[in-house]
């Protein structure tokens, strides 16, 4: 399967909140794993987390590609094409 155009056109922005999920930190929530938006650097929690802030960020902004923000992981996910890169 060919790589989608979103995965091949990602940036590498600095994490806005390197210590954790931006919304969970602001509201006292908790997360399981973290994801970094490769368009703006937003850090959100994964879909296994109660609030699913990474997916919510995509739905609110249309920023298509998130990257795992977990140590030792280097995969990316495109929400638009449901494809991993």
Secondary structure, DSSP 4 states (H G I P E B T S, - for coil): -PPPHHHHT---PPPS-TTS-HHHHHHT---SSEEEETTT--EEE-TTSSS-HHHHHHHHH---EEEE-STT---EEETTTTEE-
